[in-house]
Amino acid sequence: MPFAPLKNYHPKDAPVAVLYHDDHIVVVDKPSGLLSVAGKSEELADCMHARVRREFAGAMVIHRLDMDTSGVMIFARRKSAQRHLNLQFEQRRPQKTYVARVMGAVGGEAGQIDLPLMGDWPNRPLQKVDHDAGKPAQTDWRVLSREQGATRVELHPKTGRTHQLRVHMLAIGHPILGDRFYGDQRVIDAADRLQLHAHRLFLDHPDTGAALEFCASVPF
């Protein structure tokens, strides 16, 4: 059966949490439950992009976070900045750090997940591991802390596949808590939201070339 379309989309109305802005870029902390960009229907018009544009006219999307993922997002305010940032992302130069709480006790203290991913077309937009037709995907992980029945981990995606962190953690037996796409009922009931947060983003300023680091506090 195809995956059910998004229903009952009612994101909380809250001020945009601006982490940084200048004449070239604006960086925000996206809340969980809010789309990065608008959907196709009128009911899905509210999104991070639309909210940012209300305060910073003409702001342009550079990258996206899953609706249920919170954390650092950067937008361009000039075409020149958009071109420069797009090139950085195409060349995989920005470094992203996520924090997640996952089910169970992760074995070891650090490692890499190297599993190819592709769309699970009968169940789109879900993704799956496919060793024959999948595109390369790597995620570095490191344990931050442990608790009863869960582990807090730091995740560094080396590639940018759709749902990469969610599918990779599921594949090694430790789904992200609160994941209503990939988790069973036990995983869904373990948290009131997806426990995945884009914590830090490192990249170069599109005008000055200066190395920048942006950080959004982990809300769980």
Backbone as JSON Lines, residues from 0, in Angstrom:
{"i":0,"aa":"M","n":[0.84,-1.2,0.0],"ca":[0.0,0.0,0.0],"c":[0.87,1.25,0.0]}
{"i":1,"aa":"P","n":[0.52,2.27,-0.82],"ca":[1.27,3.52,-0.8],"c":[1.17,4.17,0.57]}
{"i":2,"aa":"F","n":[2.21,4.91,0.93],"ca":[2.23,5.6,2.21],"c":[1.16,6.69,2.23]}
{"i":3,"aa":"A","n":[0.46,6.81,3.33],"ca":[-0.65,7.76,3.43],"c":[-0.14,9.19,3.31]}
{"i":4,"aa":"P","n":[-0.88,10.08,2.61],"ca":[-0.46,11.48,2.5],"c":[-0.53,12.18,3.85]}
{"i":5,"aa":"L","n":[0.13,13.32,3.95],"ca":[0.16,14.08,5.18],"c":[-1.24,14.58,5.54]}
{"i":6,"aa":"K","n":[-1.66,14.3,6.75],"ca":[-2.98,14.72,7.21],"c":[-2.84,15.46,8.53]}
{"i":7,"aa":"N","n":[-3.87,16.25,8.84],"ca":[-3.92,16.96,10.11],"c":[-2.66,17.77,10.36]}
{"i":8,"aa":"Y","n":[-2.28,18.54,9.35],"ca":[-1.09,19.37,9.45],"c":[-1.46,20.71,10.09]}
{"i":9,"aa":"H","n":[-1.08,20.88,11.34],"ca":[-1.39,22.1,12.07],"c":[-0.17,22.49,12.9]}
{"i":10,"aa":"P","n":[0.89,23.01,12.27],"ca":[2.1,23.38,13.03],"c":[1.82,24.53,13.98]}
{"i":11,"aa":"K","n":[2.54,24.53,15.07],"ca":[2.38,25.6,16.06],"c":[2.81,26.94,15.47]}
{"i":12,"aa":"D","n":[2.03,27.96,15.77],"ca":[2.36,29.31,15.31],"c":[3.28,29.96,16.34]}
{"i":13,"aa":"A","n":[4.53,30.14,15.95],"ca":[5.52,30.7,16.87],"c":[6.45,31.63,16.1]}
{"i":14,"aa":"P","n":[7.06,32.62,16.78],"ca":[8.02,33.5,16.1],"c":[9.18,32.71,15.52]}
{"i":15,"aa":"V","n":[9.73,33.19,14.42],"ca":[10.89,32.55,13.82],"c":[12.09,32.73,14.75]}
{"i":16,"aa":"A","n":[12.75,31.63,15.08],"ca":[13.94,31.67,15.94],"c":[15.16,31.93,15.06]}
{"i":17,"aa":"V","n":[15.54,33.19,14.94],"ca":[16.65,33.58,14.08],"c":[17.96,33.42,14.85]}
{"i":18,"aa":"L","n":[18.87,32.63,14.31],"ca":[20.17,32.43,14.94],"c":[21.2,33.44,14.46]}
{"i":19,"aa":"Y","n":[21.03,33.89,13.19],"ca":[21.99,34.84,12.6],"c":[21.38,35.39,11.32]}
{"i":20,"aa":"H","n":[21.71,36.65,11.02],"ca":[21.34,37.18,9.71],"c":[22.26,38.34,9.35]}
{"i":21,"aa":"D","n":[22.48,38.5,8.06],"ca":[23.16,39.66,7.52],"c":[22.58,39.92,6.13]}
{"i":22,"aa":"D","n":[23.25,40.7,5.31],"ca":[22.7,41.04,4.0],"c":[22.71,39.86,3.02]}
{"i":23,"aa":"H","n":[23.39,38.77,3.37],"ca":[23.57,37.66,2.44],"c":[22.84,36.39,2.85]}
{"i":24,"aa":"I","n":[22.73,36.15,4.15],"ca":[22.13,34.91,4.64],"c":[21.26,35.16,5.87]}
{"i":25,"aa":"V","n":[20.38,34.21,6.13],"ca":[19.65,34.17,7.4],"c":[19.64,32.72,7.86]}
{"i":26,"aa":"V","n":[19.93,32.51,9.13],"ca":[20.01,31.17,9.71],"c":[18.97,31.07,10.82]}
{"i":27,"aa":"V","n":[18.18,30.0,10.8],"ca":[17.09,29.86,11.77],"c":[17.14,28.48,12.42]}
{"i":28,"aa":"D","n":[16.38,28.36,13.49],"ca":[16.2,27.09,14.2],"c":[14.79,26.62,13.87]}
{"i":29,"aa":"K","n":[14.65,25.66,12.95],"ca":[13.33,25.17,12.54],"c":[12.73,24.28,13.63]}
{"i":30,"aa":"P","n":[11.48,24.51,13.98],"ca":[10.85,23.63,14.96],"c":[10.4,22.31,14.34]}
{"i":31,"aa":"S","n":[10.3,21.29,15.16],"ca":[9.73,20.03,14.72],"c":[8.25,20.22,14.38]}
{"i":32,"aa":"G","n":[7.77,19.52,13.35],"ca":[6.37,19.6,12.97],"c":[6.06,20.62,11.92]}
{"i":33,"aa":"L","n":[7.05,21.36,11.45],"ca":[6.87,22.39,10.43],"c":[7.6,21.98,9.16]}
{"i":34,"aa":"L","n":[6.92,22.02,8.02],"ca":[7.56,21.72,6.75],"c":[8.66,22.74,6.46]}
{"i":35,"aa":"S","n":[9.71,22.31,5.77],"ca":[10.75,23.23,5.34],"c":[10.26,24.11,4.2]}
{"i":36,"aa":"V","n":[9.56,23.5,3.24],"ca":[8.99,24.21,2.1],"c":[7.53,23.81,1.97]}
{"i":37,"aa":"A","n":[6.76,24.61,1.28],"ca":[5.33,24.38,1.15],"c":[5.03,23.11,0.37]}
{"i":38,"aa":"G","n":[3.94,22.44,0.74],"ca":[3.44,21.31,-0.02],"c":[2.62,21.78,-1.2]}
{"i":39,"aa":"K","n":[2.03,20.83,-1.92],"ca":[1.3,21.16,-3.15],"c":[-0.08,21.73,-2.89]}
{"i":40,"aa":"S","n":[-0.68,21.42,-1.74],"ca":[-2.03,21.89,-1.45],"c":[-2.0,23.13,-0.56]}
{"i":41,"aa":"E","n":[-3.11,23.84,-0.55],"ca":[-3.22,25.06,0.25],"c":[-3.04,24.77,1.74]}
{"i":42,"aa":"E","n":[-3.48,23.58,2.17],"ca":[-3.37,23.21,3.58],"c":[-1.92,23.06,4.03]}
{"i":43,"aa":"L","n":[-1.01,22.92,3.07],"ca":[0.41,22.72,3.39],"c":[1.25,23.94,3.04]}
{"i":44,"aa":"A","n":[0.61,25.11,3.0],"ca":[1.32,26.34,2.62],"c":[2.22,26.87,3.73]}
{"i":45,"aa":"D","n":[1.85,26.63,4.98],"ca":[2.66,27.12,6.09],"c":[3.94,26.29,6.17]}
{"i":46,"aa":"C","n":[5.08,26.95,6.19],"ca":[6.37,26.25,6.2],"c":[7.44,27.21,6.69]}
{"i":47,"aa":"M","n":[8.62,26.68,6.94],"ca":[9.73,27.5,7.4],"c":[10.09,28.56,6.37]}
{"i":48,"aa":"H","n":[10.1,28.2,5.09],"ca":[10.44,29.15,4.04],"c":[9.47,30.33,4.04]}
{"i":49,"aa":"A","n":[8.17,30.05,4.12],"ca":[7.17,31.12,4.1],"c":[7.32,32.03,5.32]}
{"i":50,"aa":"R","n":[7.58,31.44,6.47],"ca":[7.72,32.25,7.69],"c":[8.97,33.12,7.63]}
{"i":51,"aa":"V","n":[10.07,32.58,7.1],"ca":[11.29,33.37,6.96],"c":[11.09,34.52,5.98]}
{"i":52,"aa":"R","n":[10.39,34.25,4.89],"ca":[10.15,35.29,3.87],"c":[9.29,36.43,4.4]}
{"i":53,"aa":"R","n":[8.46,36.16,5.38],"ca":[7.67,37.24,5.97],"c":[8.55,38.25,6.69]}
{"i":54,"aa":"E","n":[9.68,37.79,7.21],"ca":[10.59,38.69,7.92],"c":[11.78,39.12,7.07]}
{"i":55,"aa":"F","n":[12.14,38.28,6.1],"ca":[13.29,38.56,5.22],"c":[12.83,38.32,3.79]}
{"i":56,"aa":"A","n":[12.24,39.36,3.2],"ca":[11.64,39.24,1.87],"c":[12.64,38.69,0.85]}
{"i":57,"aa":"G","n":[12.16,37.73,0.08],"ca":[12.99,37.18,-0.98],"c":[13.95,36.09,-0.56]}
{"i":58,"aa":"A","n":[13.94,35.68,0.71],"ca":[14.85,34.64,1.18],"c":[14.65,33.36,0.35]}
{"i":59,"aa":"M","n":[15.76,32.69,0.02],"ca":[15.72,31.53,-0.87],"c":[16.2,30.27,-0.17]}
{"i":60,"aa":"V","n":[15.54,29.16,-0.47],"ca":[15.85,27.88,0.15],"c":[17.2,27.35,-0.35]}
{"i":61,"aa":"I","n":[18.01,26.84,0.55],"ca":[19.28,26.22,0.2],"c":[19.24,24.71,0.46]}
{"i":62,"aa":"H","n":[18.69,24.3,1.56],"ca":[18.57,22.88,1.9],"c":[17.32,22.69,2.73]}
{"i":63,"aa":"R","n":[16.97,21.46,3.02],"ca":[15.75,21.16,3.74],"c":[16.02,20.23,4.92]}
{"i":64,"aa":"L","n":[15.12,20.29,5.88],"ca":[15.06,19.3,6.96],"c":[13.7,18.62,6.87]}
{"i":65,"aa":"D","n":[13.64,17.34,7.25],"ca":[12.36,16.65,7.33],"c":[11.42,17.45,8.23]}
{"i":66,"aa":"M","n":[10.12,17.33,7.97],"ca":[9.13,18.07,8.75],"c":[9.32,17.82,10.24]}
{"i":67,"aa":"D","n":[9.55,16.58,10.64],"ca":[9.62,16.25,12.06],"c":[10.99,16.51,12.68]}
{"i":68,"aa":"T","n":[11.98,16.86,11.87],"ca":[13.32,17.18,12.36],"c":[13.41,18.67,12.68]}
{"i":69,"aa":"S","n":[14.02,19.01,13.78],"ca":[14.23,20.41,14.14],"c":[15.68,20.79,13.92]}
{"i":70,"aa":"G","n":[15.97,22.1,14.01],"ca":[17.35,22.53,14.01],"c":[17.75,23.53,12.94]}
{"i":71,"aa":"V","n":[19.05,23.62,12.72],"ca":[19.66,24.69,11.93],"c":[19.3,24.58,10.44]}
{"i":72,"aa":"M","n":[18.77,25.68,9.9],"ca":[18.53,25.83,8.45],"c":[19.08,27.17,8.01]}
{"i":73,"aa":"I","n":[19.67,27.2,6.82],"ca":[20.21,28.44,6.28],"c":[19.48,28.81,4.99]}
{"i":74,"aa":"F","n":[19.18,30.09,4.81],"ca":[18.54,30.62,3.62],"c":[19.43,31.71,3.03]}
{"i":75,"aa":"A","n":[19.38,31.86,1.72],"ca":[20.13,32.92,1.04],"c":[19.25,34.15,0.86]}
{"i":76,"aa":"R","n":[19.86,35.33,0.94],"ca":[19.12,36.57,0.75],"c":[19.47,37.26,-0.57]}
{"i":77,"aa":"R","n":[20.48,36.75,-1.24],"ca":[20.87,37.28,-2.55],"c":[21.13,36.13,-3.5]}
{"i":78,"aa":"K","n":[20.94,36.38,-4.79],"ca":[21.19,35.34,-5.79],"c":[22.64,34.87,-5.74]}
{"i":79,"aa":"S","n":[23.57,35.8,-5.52],"ca":[24.98,35.43,-5.47],"c":[25.24,34.49,-4.29]}
{"i":80,"aa":"A","n":[24.59,34.76,-3.17],"ca":[24.73,33.89,-2.0],"c":[24.11,32.53,-2.26]}
{"i":81,"aa":"Q","n":[22.97,32.53,-2.95],"ca":[22.32,31.27,-3.29],"c":[23.23,30.4,-4.16]}
{"i":82,"aa":"R","n":[23.84,30.99,-5.17],"ca":[24.72,30.22,-6.05],"c":[25.92,29.67,-5.28]}
{"i":83,"aa":"H","n":[26.5,30.5,-4.43],"ca":[27.68,30.08,-3.67],"c":[27.34,28.96,-2.7]}
{"i":84,"aa":"L","n":[26.23,29.1,-1.97],"ca":[25.85,28.09,-1.0],"c":[25.43,26.79,-1.69]}
{"i":85,"aa":"N","n":[24.71,26.91,-2.8],"ca":[24.33,25.7,-3.53],"c":[25.56,24.92,-3.98]}
{"i":86,"aa":"L","n":[26.58,25.64,-4.41],"ca":[27.81,24.98,-4.84],"c":[28.48,24.27,-3.66]}
{"i":87,"aa":"Q","n":[28.49,24.93,-2.5],"ca":[29.07,24.29,-1.32],"c":[28.35,22.98,-0.99]}
{"i":88,"aa":"F","n":[27.02,23.01,-1.03],"ca":[26.27,21.8,-0.71],"c":[26.45,20.73,-1.78]}
{"i":89,"aa":"E","n":[26.53,21.13,-3.04],"ca":[26.76,20.15,-4.11],"c":[28.11,19.46,-3.93]}
{"i":90,"aa":"Q","n":[29.09,20.21,-3.45],"ca":[30.43,19.66,-3.25],"c":[30.59,19.02,-1.87]}
{"i":91,"aa":"R","n":[29.5,19.0,-1.09],"ca":[29.49,18.39,0.24],"c":[30.51,19.01,1.18]}
{"i":92,"aa":"R","n":[30.7,20.3,1.05],"ca":[31.66,20.98,1.91],"c":[31.1,21.33,3.29]}
{"i":93,"aa":"P","n":[29.82,21.7,3.41],"ca":[29.29,21.97,4.75],"c":[29.34,20.71,5.62]}
{"i":94,"aa":"Q","n":[29.6,20.91,6.89],"ca":[29.6,19.8,7.85],"c":[28.37,19.94,8.74]}
{"i":95,"aa":"K","n":[27.62,18.85,8.86],"ca":[26.39,18.85,9.64],"c":[26.54,17.9,10.82]}
{"i":96,"aa":"T","n":[26.09,18.35,11.98],"ca":[26.07,17.51,13.17],"c":[24.64,17.44,13.69]}
{"i":97,"aa":"Y","n":[24.14,16.22,13.82],"ca":[22.81,15.99,14.37],"c":[22.94,15.29,15.72]}
{"i":98,"aa":"V","n":[21.93,15.48,16.55],"ca":[21.81,14.73,17.8],"c":[20.5,13.96,17.75]}
{"i":99,"aa":"A","n":[20.54,12.7,18.16],"ca":[19.34,11.86,18.16],"c":[19.3,10.99,19.41]}
{"i":100,"aa":"R","n":[18.11,10.65,19.83],"ca":[17.91,9.62,20.84],"c":[17.33,8.41,20.14]}
{"i":101,"aa":"V","n":[17.97,7.27,20.3],"ca":[17.57,6.06,19.58],"c":[17.19,4.95,20.55]}
{"i":102,"aa":"M","n":[16.43,4.0,20.06],"ca":[15.97,2.89,20.87],"c":[17.12,1.94,21.2]}
{"i":103,"aa":"G","n":[17.19,1.5,22.45],"ca":[18.11,0.46,22.85],"c":[19.51,0.93,23.17]}
{"i":104,"aa":"A","n":[20.35,-0.03,23.51],"ca":[21.75,0.23,23.88],"c":[22.63,0.0,22.66]}
{"i":105,"aa":"V","n":[23.15,1.06,22.09],"ca":[24.02,0.96,20.92],"c":[25.35,0.33,21.35]}
{"i":106,"aa":"G","n":[25.79,-0.68,20.62],"ca":[27.05,-1.34,20.94],"c":[28.24,-0.53,20.45]}
{"i":107,"aa":"G","n":[29.25,-0.4,21.3],"ca":[30.41,0.39,20.94],"c":[30.22,1.86,21.24]}
{"i":108,"aa":"E","n":[31.24,2.65,20.93],"ca":[31.2,4.08,21.22],"c":[31.17,4.95,19.97]}
{"i":109,"aa":"A","n":[31.59,4.42,18.83],"ca":[31.6,5.19,17.59],"c":[31.74,4.24,16.42]}
{"i":110,"aa":"G","n":[31.37,4.73,15.24],"ca":[31.5,3.89,14.05],"c":[30.93,4.59,12.83]}
{"i":111,"aa":"Q","n":[30.84,3.86,11.74],"ca":[30.25,4.38,10.51],"c":[29.26,3.38,9.95]}
{"i":112,"aa":"I","n":[28.13,3.9,9.49],"ca":[27.14,3.09,8.77],"c":[27.32,3.37,7.29]}
{"i":113,"aa":"D","n":[27.56,2.35,6.51],"ca":[27.79,2.48,5.07],"c":[26.8,1.57,4.36]}
{"i":114,"aa":"L","n":[25.59,2.09,4.11],"ca":[24.53,1.31,3.49],"c":[23.86,2.13,2.39]}
{"i":115,"aa":"P","n":[23.78,1.61,1.16],"ca":[23.17,2.37,0.06],"c":[21.66,2.48,0.21]}
{"i":116,"aa":"L","n":[21.12,3.62,-0.2],"ca":[19.7,3.9,-0.01],"c":[19.01,4.24,-1.33]}
{"i":117,"aa":"M","n":[17.71,3.95,-1.38],"ca":[16.9,4.34,-2.53],"c":[15.45,4.48,-2.07]}
{"i":118,"aa":"G","n":[14.63,5.07,-2.92],"ca":[13.23,5.23,-2.59],"c":[12.5,3.89,-2.54]}
{"i":119,"aa":"D","n":[11.63,3.75,-1.55],"ca":[10.76,2.58,-1.45],"c":[9.47,2.93,-2.18]}
{"i":120,"aa":"W","n":[9.49,2.8,-3.51],"ca":[8.47,3.41,-4.35],"c":[7.04,3.02,-4.02]}
{"i":121,"aa":"P","n":[6.73,1.77,-3.69],"ca":[5.34,1.48,-3.32],"c":[4.9,2.2,-2.05]}
{"i":122,"aa":"N","n":[5.87,2.64,-1.26],"ca":[5.57,3.3,0.02],"c":[6.16,4.7,0.1]}
{"i":123,"aa":"R","n":[6.36,5.34,-1.03],"ca":[6.97,6.67,-1.03],"c":[6.17,7.62,-0.15]}
{"i":124,"aa":"P","n":[6.81,8.53,0.6],"ca":[8.21,8.96,0.44],"c":[9.23,8.16,1.26]}
{"i":125,"aa":"L","n":[8.86,6.98,1.74],"ca":[9.79,6.2,2.54],"c":[10.99,5.75,1.69]}
{"i":126,"aa":"Q","n":[12.1,5.52,2.38],"ca":[13.34,5.07,1.76],"c":[13.7,3.7,2.32]}
{"i":127,"aa":"K","n":[14.64,3.02,1.66],"ca":[15.05,1.7,2.12],"c":[16.5,1.43,1.74]}
{"i":128,"aa":"V","n":[17.1,0.5,2.43],"ca":[18.44,0.03,2.06],"c":[18.31,-0.91,0.87]}
{"i":129,"aa":"D","n":[19.12,-0.69,-0.16],"ca":[19.13,-1.55,-1.34],"c":[20.56,-1.69,-1.82]}
{"i":130,"aa":"H","n":[21.15,-2.87,-1.62],"ca":[22.55,-3.08,-1.96],"c":[22.78,-3.17,-3.47]}
{"i":131,"aa":"D","n":[21.73,-3.39,-4.24],"ca":[21.88,-3.52,-5.69],"c":[21.65,-2.19,-6.42]}
{"i":132,"aa":"A","n":[20.59,-1.49,-6.07],"ca":[20.22,-0.29,-6.82],"c":[20.35,1.01,-6.01]}
{"i":133,"aa":"G","n":[20.67,0.92,-4.73],"ca":[20.74,2.12,-3.89],"c":[21.95,2.99,-4.18]}
{"i":134,"aa":"K","n":[21.82,4.27,-3.82],"ca":[22.93,5.22,-3.97],"c":[23.78,5.18,-2.7]}
{"i":135,"aa":"P","n":[25.1,5.37,-2.83],"ca":[25.98,5.32,-1.65],"c":[25.52,6.3,-0.57]}
{"i":136,"aa":"A","n":[25.61,5.85,0.68],"ca":[25.23,6.69,1.82],"c":[26.05,6.27,3.03]}
{"i":137,"aa":"Q","n":[26.68,7.26,3.67],"ca":[27.5,6.99,4.85],"c":[27.13,7.94,5.98]}
{"i":138,"aa":"T","n":[27.08,7.4,7.18],"ca":[26.8,8.18,8.38],"c":[27.8,7.81,9.47]}
{"i":139,"aa":"D","n":[28.53,8.77,9.99],"ca":[29.38,8.55,11.16],"c":[28.55,8.78,12.41]}
{"i":140,"aa":"W","n":[28.78,7.96,13.43],"ca":[28.04,8.12,14.67],"c":[28.97,8.02,15.88]}
{"i":141,"aa":"R","n":[28.52,8.65,16.97],"ca":[29.29,8.62,18.22],"c":[28.31,8.69,19.39]}
{"i":142,"aa":"V","n":[28.5,7.85,20.37],"ca":[27.63,7.84,21.55],"c":[27.94,9.06,22.42]}
{"i":143,"aa":"L","n":[26.88,9.77,22.8],"ca":[27.02,10.9,23.72],"c":[26.69,10.5,25.16]}
{"i":144,"aa":"S","n":[25.63,9.72,25.32],"ca":[25.24,9.28,26.66],"c":[24.28,8.1,26.53]}
{"i":145,"aa":"R","n":[24.09,7.42,27.64],"ca":[23.21,6.26,27.67],"c":[22.19,6.41,28.79]}
{"i":146,"aa":"E","n":[21.01,5.87,28.56],"ca":[19.96,5.87,29.56],"c":[19.22,4.54,29.48]}
{"i":147,"aa":"Q","n":[18.31,4.32,30.38],"ca":[17.56,3.07,30.38],"c":[16.75,2.94,29.11]}
{"i":148,"aa":"G","n":[17.11,1.98,28.27],"ca":[16.33,1.7,27.06],"c":[16.61,2.6,25.88]}
{"i":149,"aa":"A","n":[17.56,3.52,25.98],"ca":[17.84,4.45,24.88],"c":[19.28,4.92,24.91]}
{"i":150,"aa":"T","n":[19.74,5.42,23.77],"ca":[21.09,5.97,23.65],"c":[21.02,7.3,22.92]}
{"i":151,"aa":"R","n":[21.74,8.28,23.44],"ca":[21.85,9.58,22.75],"c":[23.12,9.55,21.91]}
{"i":152,"aa":"V","n":[22.97,9.85,20.63],"ca":[24.09,9.77,19.7],"c":[24.25,11.07,18.91]}
{"i":153,"aa":"E","n":[25.49,11.29,18.5],"ca":[25.82,12.38,17.58],"c":[26.0,11.75,16.2]}
{"i":154,"aa":"L","n":[25.35,12.32,15.19],"ca":[25.37,11.77,13.84],"c":[25.96,12.77,12.86]}
{"i":155,"aa":"H","n":[26.84,12.28,11.99],"ca":[27.46,13.12,10.97],"c":[27.22,12.48,9.6]}
{"i":156,"aa":"P","n":[26.23,12.94,8.86],"ca":[25.99,12.38,7.53],"c":[27.09,12.82,6.56]}
{"i":157,"aa":"K","n":[27.71,11.85,5.9],"ca":[28.73,12.17,4.9],"c":[28.1,12.38,3.53]}
{"i":158,"aa":"T","n":[26.88,11.89,3.37],"ca":[26.08,12.09,2.16],"c":[24.75,12.69,2.58]}
{"i":159,"aa":"G","n":[23.92,13.07,1.63],"ca":[22.68,13.75,1.95],"c":[21.45,13.09,1.37]}
{"i":160,"aa":"R","n":[21.32,11.79,1.56],"ca":[20.16,11.07,1.04],"c":[18.9,11.36,1.87]}
{"i":161,"aa":"T","n":[17.75,11.29,1.23],"ca":[16.48,11.49,1.91],"c":[16.32,10.5,3.05]}
{"i":162,"aa":"H","n":[15.96,11.0,4.23],"ca":[15.73,10.17,5.42],"c":[16.94,9.32,5.8]}
{"i":163,"aa":"Q","n":[18.13,9.76,5.39],"ca":[19.32,8.94,5.59],"c":[19.53,8.52,7.05]}
{"i":164,"aa":"L","n":[19.48,9.47,7.97],"ca":[19.76,9.16,9.36],"c":[18.71,8.23,9.94]}
{"i":165,"aa":"R","n":[17.46,8.45,9.57],"ca":[16.37,7.62,10.09],"c":[16.5,6.17,9.62]}
{"i":166,"aa":"V","n":[16.8,6.0,8.33],"ca":[16.89,4.65,7.77],"c":[18.17,3.96,8.24]}
{"i":167,"aa":"H","n":[19.27,4.69,8.32],"ca":[20.52,4.09,8.77],"c":[20.41,3.59,10.21]}
{"i":168,"aa":"M","n":[19.84,4.4,11.09],"ca":[19.72,3.97,12.48],"c":[18.75,2.79,12.6]}
{"i":169,"aa":"L","n":[17.69,2.81,11.83],"ca":[16.76,1.67,11.81],"c":[17.48,0.41,11.34]}
{"i":170,"aa":"A","n":[18.33,0.55,10.32],"ca":[19.0,-0.6,9.72],"c":[19.95,-1.3,10.68]}
{"i":171,"aa":"I","n":[20.5,-0.55,11.64],"ca":[21.41,-1.19,12.61],"c":[20.69,-1.57,13.9]}
{"i":172,"aa":"G","n":[19.35,-1.5,13.85],"ca":[18.56,-1.97,14.98],"c":[18.27,-0.95,16.05]}
{"i":173,"aa":"H","n":[18.48,0.34,15.76],"ca":[18.27,1.38,16.76],"c":[17.49,2.55,16.15]}
{"i":174,"aa":"P","n":[16.2,2.35,15.88],"ca":[15.39,3.43,15.29],"c":[15.34,4.66,16.19]}
{"i":175,"aa":"I","n":[15.21,5.82,15.56],"ca":[15.13,7.07,16.31],"c":[13.78,7.14,17.02]}
{"i":176,"aa":"L","n":[13.79,7.46,18.29],"ca":[12.57,7.52,19.08],"c":[11.6,8.55,18.5]}
{"i":177,"aa":"G","n":[10.32,8.19,18.5],"ca":[9.3,9.08,18.0],"c":[9.15,9.07,16.49]}
{"i":178,"aa":"D","n":[9.84,8.16,15.8],"ca":[9.79,8.13,14.34],"c":[8.52,7.43,13.86]}
{"i":179,"aa":"R","n":[7.54,8.23,13.45],"ca":[6.26,7.67,13.02],"c":[6.31,7.1,11.61]}
{"i":180,"aa":"F","n":[7.38,7.38,10.86],"ca":[7.53,6.82,9.52],"c":[8.11,5.41,9.57]}
{"i":181,"aa":"Y","n":[9.16,5.24,10.35],"ca":[9.92,3.98,10.32],"c":[9.81,3.15,11.6]}
{"i":182,"aa":"G","n":[9.29,3.73,12.65],"ca":[9.25,3.01,13.92],"c":[7.98,2.2,14.11]}
{"i":183,"aa":"D","n":[8.06,1.17,14.95],"ca":[6.86,0.45,15.34],"c":[6.16,1.24,16.45]}
{"i":184,"aa":"Q","n":[5.06,0.72,16.96],"ca":[4.28,1.47,17.93],"c":[5.07,1.78,19.18]}
{"i":185,"aa":"R","n":[5.95,0.87,19.56],"ca":[6.78,1.09,20.76],"c":[7.69,2.29,20.56]}
{"i":186,"aa":"V","n":[8.28,2.43,19.36],"ca":[9.16,3.55,19.05],"c":[8.37,4.85,19.0]}
{"i":187,"aa":"I","n":[7.19,4.8,18.38],"ca":[6.36,6.01,18.26],"c":[5.91,6.5,19.63]}
{"i":188,"aa":"D","n":[5.54,5.58,20.5],"ca":[5.04,5.95,21.83],"c":[6.14,6.41,22.77]}
{"i":189,"aa":"A","n":[7.41,6.19,22.39],"ca":[8.53,6.5,23.3],"c":[8.84,7.99,23.38]}
{"i":190,"aa":"A","n":[8.3,8.81,22.47],"ca":[8.58,10.25,22.49],"c":[7.44,10.99,21.81]}
{"i":191,"aa":"D","n":[7.24,12.25,22.21],"ca":[6.13,13.02,21.64],"c":[6.5,13.7,20.33]}
{"i":192,"aa":"R","n":[7.74,13.49,19.86],"ca":[8.19,14.03,18.58],"c":[9.38,13.2,18.13]}
{"i":193,"aa":"L","n":[9.76,13.34,16.88],"ca":[10.97,12.69,16.4],"c":[12.17,13.24,17.15]}
{"i":194,"aa":"Q","n":[12.95,12.37,17.75],"ca":[14.09,12.8,18.55],"c":[15.34,12.94,17.66]}
{"i":195,"aa":"L","n":[15.24,13.84,16.7],"ca":[16.33,14.13,15.77],"c":[16.42,15.64,15.58]}
{"i":196,"aa":"H","n":[17.63,16.18,15.75],"ca":[17.81,17.63,15.75],"c":[19.1,17.99,15.03]}
{"i":197,"aa":"A","n":[19.0,18.9,14.07],"ca":[20.17,19.42,13.36],"c":[20.86,20.41,14.29]}
{"i":198,"aa":"H","n":[21.88,19.95,14.98],"ca":[22.48,20.71,16.09],"c":[23.48,21.77,15.61]}
{"i":199,"aa":"R","n":[24.36,21.4,14.68],"ca":[25.38,22.34,14.22],"c":[25.53,22.28,12.7]}
{"i":200,"aa":"L","n":[25.91,23.43,12.13],"ca":[26.2,23.52,10.71],"c":[27.45,24.36,10.52]}
{"i":201,"aa":"F","n":[28.43,23.79,9.83],"ca":[29.67,24.5,9.53],"c":[29.74,24.72,8.01]}
{"i":202,"aa":"L","n":[29.98,25.96,7.59],"ca":[30.15,26.27,6.18],"c":[30.88,27.59,6.03]}
{"i":203,"aa":"D","n":[31.14,27.98,4.78],"ca":[31.83,29.24,4.51],"c":[30.82,30.33,4.16]}
{"i":204,"aa":"H","n":[31.07,31.54,4.64],"ca":[30.19,32.66,4.29],"c":[30.25,32.88,2.79]}
{"i":205,"aa":"P","n":[29.09,33.04,2.14],"ca":[29.07,33.14,0.67],"c":[29.68,34.43,0.12]}
{"i":206,"aa":"D","n":[29.9,35.43,0.95],"ca":[30.49,36.67,0.47],"c":[31.93,36.83,0.94]}
{"i":207,"aa":"T","n":[32.18,36.63,2.22],"ca":[33.52,36.87,2.77],"c":[34.41,35.62,2.73]}
{"i":208,"aa":"G","n":[33.78,34.44,2.64],"ca":[34.56,33.2,2.69],"c":[34.94,32.77,4.09]}
{"i":209,"aa":"A","n":[34.55,33.54,5.09],"ca":[34.89,33.21,6.48],"c":[34.22,31.91,6.9]}
{"i":210,"aa":"A","n":[34.93,31.1,7.68],"ca":[34.37,29.86,8.22],"c":[33.34,30.2,9.31]}
{"i":211,"aa":"L","n":[32.14,29.65,9.17],"ca":[31.06,29.95,10.1],"c":[30.57,28.68,10.78]}
{"i":212,"aa":"E","n":[30.15,28.83,12.01],"ca":[29.53,27.72,12.75],"c":[28.24,28.23,13.37]}
{"i":213,"aa":"F","n":[27.15,27.51,13.13],"ca":[25.86,27.86,13.7],"c":[25.37,26.68,14.54]}
{"i":214,"aa":"C","n":[24.78,27.0,15.68],"ca":[24.37,25.97,16.62],"c":[22.97,26.27,17.15]}
{"i":215,"aa":"A","n":[22.13,25.26,17.18],"ca":[20.78,25.36,17.76],"c":[20.69,24.37,18.91]}
{"i":216,"aa":"S","n":[20.33,24.84,20.08],"ca":[20.28,23.99,21.27],"c":[19.35,22.81,21.06]}
{"i":217,"aa":"V","n":[19.74,21.66,21.57],"ca":[18.94,20.45,21.45],"c":[17.73,20.55,22.38]}
{"i":218,"aa":"P","n":[16.5,20.42,21.86],"ca":[15.32,20.64,22.69],"c":[14.79,19.39,23.39]}
{"i":219,"aa":"F","n":[15.54,18.29,23.37],"ca":[15.09,17.08,24.06],"c":[16.26,16.42,24.77]}
